[in-house]
Amino acid sequence: MLHSIDITAESQNCWDDSSNNMCQWVYGWTDQNASAAETADWLVAKPLAILGLLVLGWFLRLVLRRLIDRITNQAAEGTVPGVLQRGKAGALIANAENNSVAIQRREQRARSMGSLLKSISTTVLVVIIGFMAISQLGYDIAPLIASAGIIGVALGFGAQSLVKDYLAGIFMILEDQYGVGDVVDLGEESNGTVEAVGLRVTRVRDVNGTVWYARNGEILRVGNKSQNWAQAVLDIPVSYDADLAQVRDVLGEIAHEMWEAADYRDLIIEEPSVWGVERLDRDAVIVRVVLKTAPMEQWNIAREIRERVIERFDDLGIAIPSTAGFSANRDGPGSDLRREP
């Protein structure tokens, strides 16, 4: 029994390790002096190996941080999609993306993602270099790796909703699905203006002033009503006795006047169009008018259109059924504004 223990201990000596050149050289140079070889191994070989690992880790961290900075700087610049680069819409979007608010938003998003990626990469490098350094000291790291795996599985099961929220928040910020100031539809009651965006929760204030906190992991869909451009869709009710050709001409004239007006020239980005009869209600014929607008301006333009339509219809004697009402963009701010009987 003692003989077997001596053999095991002897097989674990540093001079038996073919990769430990320092220990083997000192062991041979000192005529197989075990104490000198062990001392050289602990005072010279192992510190140098650990120092080499630290230098390697520092170099890899520097390379990763440079790479992350390059990626985030490119993301902060921002470009207009190729399909939208032509025409007035592309120019408007480009101007919107080059204003101070949009630039600041892109830079903040890029900095947030860059900081997160740097933290993750640094943590991974520290763990790997730490395990390698422990291995250089002669300890078996297999139990440590197994323990880390068990802890990871336990945390994964115990905090899976939290991890889900953070992962969803990371991809949401990375893809720029929405930002502070955007008007969004997050499903159910979470509709309104975004006030804060975090990795775990998003804060939204609705038109009634109620603040909603939505966990990012529970957001299954996002409707952003203020990205790039918007559209004002108005359904105008007229009497069944009205001349529909005249109604279409009048609505087209009103929309074209707004298109050419100096106050709205930069807010309406395409020639308005009258789509015609949208549906037949019990008391009215619904005629649809559509205007492509700048972000967040669709509701103000819809209100102005309604006022002009009422005035022009009154002048021309075109009847609006008293039981019908105007509607426009019912899913956004001001969508509950209807003409009551």
N, C-alpha and C positions, 0 to 999 in steps of 0.2 A: 504493500500500500504506500509506504513512504517512498519507495523507489519510483513508483508511477507518478507521485506528486512532484518529485524532483525533475522527472523528464518533462512534465507539463510546464513547470516553471521555467525550465531551461529553454524549451521551445518558444517561450514568449519573450526571451531576452532580445534587446534591440539589435545586437550583432547578428542574430539569426534572421533578421528582416532584410531581405535583399534590396529593398528600396531605401533603407536607412544607410546611406553611404558614409555620413559623418561618424556614426557609431561604429560601423565596421572598420573604418580607417583608424580611429583611435584605439579600438580593441586590438587591431593588428600591430599598430605602431608601438603600443605599450606592452607588447608581449602578452596579449590576452589578459590585460588588467580590466576586470569587470567593473570595478568601481569607477575608474577613469572613463570607461566607455559610457556608463550610465550617466555620469556627471556631464559629460560632453553632450549627451543626447538631450538632457533636461535643460541645460544652460545655454546650449548653442543651437542644436538642430531643431528642437520643438519651437523655441521662440522665433527662429528664422522662418520656419514653415508658417507659423501663425501670422507673423508680420507680412509674409508674402500673400497670405489669404486676405489680410486687411487691405493691402495695396490693390490686390485684384478687385476686391469689393468696391473700394473707392473709385477705381477706374471705371468699372461697370456702371456704378451709380452716376458718374459724371457723363458717360456716354448716353445712358437712358434719359437723364435730365435734359441734355442737349436735344435729343430726338423728340422728347415730349414738348420742349419749348418750340421747336420748329413746326410741329404739327399744330399746336395751339395758336401760334402766330398766323399760320395759314387759315385756320378756322376763324380767327378774329377779323380777317380782312373782309370776307363775305363777297358773294357775287350774285348777280341776277341770273336766274335760269335762262338758258339760250332761247327757249320758246317765247319768253316774255321780253327779250331785249329789243325787239322791233316795235316801233310805233310809240304813241303817247303813253301807253300803259307801261312799257319798259322804262321810258324816261322818268315817269312818276315813281315807279318802284325803285329805280336807281337813286333818285333824289332822296326817297324815304330811307333807303338803306345807308345813305351817306350823311344823314343828319346826325346831330350829336347824340340824340337819344338812342338811335339804332346802333351807332358805333359803340356807345357805352355799354349797351346790352350785349353786343357780340363780345366785347372785351371781357366783361364780367363773366359771361358763360365760358369763354376760353380759359380765363384764369381759374375758375372753379374746377373745370375738368382737368386742367394742368396740375393744380394742387392735389387733386384727388389721385391722379395717376402717379404723381411723384411720391405721394405717401404710400401707395400700394407697392410700387416698385422698390422703394427703400425698405419697407417691412419685409418683403420677400427676400431681398438680398441679405438683410440682417439675419433672418432665420437660417438661410442656407449657409452663410459664412459662419454663423455661430455653431451649427451642427458640424461643419467641417473642422472648425477649431477644436471642438470637444473631441472629435475623432482623432485629431493629431495628438492630443494629450493621452491617448491610449484607452479611452473609455469607449464602451460599446454604445453606439447611438441608436441601435435598433429598438430598444425599449422606449427611448425618447420619441422616435418617429411613430411607434405604435401608440404611445400615450397621446401624442398630438393628434393622430388620426381619430382616436376615441373621443377626445375633447371636441374636435371639429364636428364629428357626427352628432354628439350630444347637443352642441350649440345649434347645429343645423336643424335638428328636430324641435328643440326648445324655443328657438327664436326664428323659425322659418318665415313667419309673417313679417318680422322686422327686416330680415334679409331681403324678402320679396319687395318690401317698400323701398329699401335703399337701392336695390338693383333697378327697379322701375324708375326711380328718381334719376339715377345715373343716365340711363338711356333717354329719358325724357329731356334732360338738359343737353345731352350730346346731340340729339336730333332736333333740338330747338322747336319742340312741339308747341310751346307757348312760353310767354315771359311776363314780367310785371307790366301791367297796363293793358294786356290783351283781354278782349271779351271772349269768353269761352263757354262751351257747353260740355260739362263733364258727366252728364247723365243725372237722372233723378232730379234733385233740387239744387245741385251744385252748378248753377248758371249765373254768370255775372263777370265782374272785372277782377282779374288776378291781382292780388295785393302783395303776395309773397310766394316765392318758390323755394322749396328746400328739398334735400335728398329724401326726406321721409314723408312730409306733408306739403300740400299746396293750400294756400288761403285765398278764398274767393269771396267777394262781397256782391250780393245780388242787388237788383234794382230797388228793393225795399230797404236796403241798408243792413240786411242780415249777413253776418260773416259765417262762411262755411269752411270747415277744415276737411279736406279730402286726402285720405292716405293714398300715396302714389301707387301702391300695390293693388288698390281696389279700383283704380281708374281703368276701365276696360276700353274706353274710346274717348277721343278728344275732338270737339268741334271748335276750331279757332275762327272767329268771325272778323278778325282784324289782321290777317297776314296777307301782305302783298296787295290785295284789292278786295273789294266787297261788291255787293249787288243789292240795289234797292228794287224790290218787287212789289208793285202796287196793284191791287185788285180793285178796280173802280166799278161800283154798281150803277147801272142806269135802268130807266124804265123800259118795259117791253115795247112801249110806243115810240121810243127814241129812234132816230135815224142813226143806225150803227156806223154808216160810212162817215157821217158828220162827226160822230163821237170819236172815231179813230183819227180823223183829221185834226180835231181840236186837241186831243191828247198828244198827238204828234207835234203840233205847234207849241204847246206848253213845254213839252220835254225839250224841243229844239231850242226854244228861247232860253231855257236854263243852261243848255249845253253851250250857248254862245255868250251868256251873261258873264261879265268880268268877275263877279263874285264867286261863280261856280266853275269857271273855266279850268281851274287846276284841281277841282274836286270830282268832276265827271270825266272819266278817262276814255270813254268810248261814246260814239253816237247812240243816243237813246233809241229804243225801238218799242213799237206798240205791237204786241203779239196777237192782239185781237181777242175774240171771245174765248174766255177761259172755261166758263161753265154757265149753266142755266140754273139759277136758284128759283125758289117759289115766287118771289116778288121782284126779282131783278135779273138783268143780264150782267154778268161780270166780265169786264174788259181789262186785260192785263197790260201794264206798262213796266218796262224793265230798264234800269239805268245802272251801268257799271261805274262804281265810284272808288274813291280813295278809301283806305281802311278807316273804320270808325266814323265815316261820314254818311253812311247809307241812311241812318235814321233821321239826321237833320235834313237831308235832301228829300226824303220821303214826306216829312212834315211840310216842307215848302211846296212840294208838288200838290199835296192835298189842299193846301190853302188856295193855290192858284186854280186848281180844278173847280173848287166850290165857287170862286168868284167868276170864272169864265162860264161855267154852266148856268149860274144865275143870270148873267148878262144875255146868254143865248137862249134861255128858256128850256134848257135840257133838264128834265126832271130826275131827281135822285129819290128813289123810293124811301119813304120814312121808316120802313121796317128793316132796311138794309143798312150797311155801314161799310166804311172804308177799312181795308186791312193792308198792312205792309210789314213784311219781315216780322211775323208774329213771334219768332223765337229770340228776339233781341231786345235791348233797351228801347222803350217806347212802343214795344209790340202790343201792349195792352191798350194803346190809344185807339179807340174805335168811335165812330159816330153813332151815338145811341139814338133810339127812336125819340 
